[in-house]
Amino acid sequence: MFIQLRRVVYLLVLLQCCVCVTYAEESSSNRVSEAEQFLKEWVNKSEGYLAEGKAYQEVWGTTVETCNSRANDARDVASGTKEIVTEIIIERAKMNPLRDHLLRLVKKATGEVKKNVSVLNGAADAVEEARYLDRISALAMMNMRDMLENQNESRKHHTEVLEGVDEDKRSVEQEALIKRSKRVHDEMNKVYHHLLVIKRRSHACAKEVSNGVIATKNRIIRACDLFWAVGSQFKIDSEEYRKEVDKFVEAIRESLGDEVVDADYNTAVEKRRLAIVGRTSASAFAGAAPPHKTTKRTIDKAKLTEKVAATKKNEKESLEREKREEERELRNLHEERQRERERKKANEEENKAAEERRKEQERNKAEEEKKKIKENEGKQELERKAKEEMEKKKKKDGSSCPTLVHSPILFFLLMCVLGFALVC
């Protein structure tokens, strides 16, 4: 009874082991399937965000470069305008300012105002474009950050699950998911941090250009006021001078238009209203001016949006081509590995067959040698027995006729005679 119970326990333990192995295999298979599903969703979603991020990287980055370039041009305009204002102030400080010098200055200012305002407006437009791209890129950057930070640990975990599958059993799709997830993560991380750099440069350029453009435009208006003030203060009675100043005023009106607003201008000695452009810095006038709403530049937002969308489409197509090329390379690698395994298996089988043949030959040779030894032993045994029989016979014959036994020649002759007699 005890023996039967022990056998039942053994069977139950064996059954439990089989169940555990089955569950382990099913669990491992489920983990691999979950890893594949997660990585497919992660990669597909991330590639969309990556394409969008690369589109903003190109369009926004180019816009910021343009902004910086135009900022340099705006600095040159600001420097030239500041020189004119400084020269007017120097002439005003003289007891007898030079009319001809002032006339040359006002002509120079009139001739350059349209070009200078155009340069300043170009810089302001670049700033508005950069600001617009900054706003509309926020969602794309937030999505990339979520994939890189909040979901990255899950990505790494599921990638490790697929990497844990034996290389010989790993499918092409699994290999592709492992490689794509790492490549897309690294590329998206690079693009995201580059966008952060572009964002900082965009803000810096916008701040510099906005303040610089407004200050320079107000210096142009300041120059106009100074030309009038000098003419009135020193009673420069010259029709040509007044005409040139009028031309300068008209050029300012045409160039700045509704950007010019009225504002109270306070100094230590007077309070008056002046025409200024938007918010001005303290350096634009001698005193402080209260802030006023800046007239925003009108930019073609639809054109920028279309440009981003077109670039995004191109980036998606590029990523799709890269994906197909990657899969093709992995498939070729997988097939090459399969061929290598088959070659290795064929070589092993051939070596095994050769080893079997060698062993068979050795066995046959050993058997032949054994057979020969046996045959030799049998032959020797027969010879030994024949010899023994002969010895026995000799002994027997010798006991009846010692002479014949000891005289074999006589026995031979006797046999010959008997044979001859029988023949006859």
Secondary structure, DSSP 8 states (H G I E B T S, - for coil): -HHHHHHHHHHHHHHHHHHHHHHHHHHHHHHHHHHHHHHHHHHHHHHHHHHHHHHHHHHHHHHHHHHHHHHHHHHHHHHHHHHHHHHHHHHHHSSS--HHHHHHHHHHHHHHHHHHHHHHHHHHHHHHHHHHHHHHTHHHHHHHHIIIIISHHHHHHHHHHHHTS-TTT--HHHHHHHHHHHHHHHHHHHHHHHHHHHHHHHHHHHHHHHHHHHHHHHHHHHHHHHHHHHHHHTT---HHHHHHHHHHHHHHHHHHGGGEEEEEEE-SS-EEEEEEESS--TTTSSS-------------HHHHHHHHHHHHHHHHHHHHHHHHHHHHHHHHHHHHHHHHHHHHHHHHHHHHHHHHHHHHHHHHHHHHHHHHHHHHHHHHHHHHHHHHHHHHHHHHHHHH-HHHHH-HHHHHHHHHHHHHHHH-
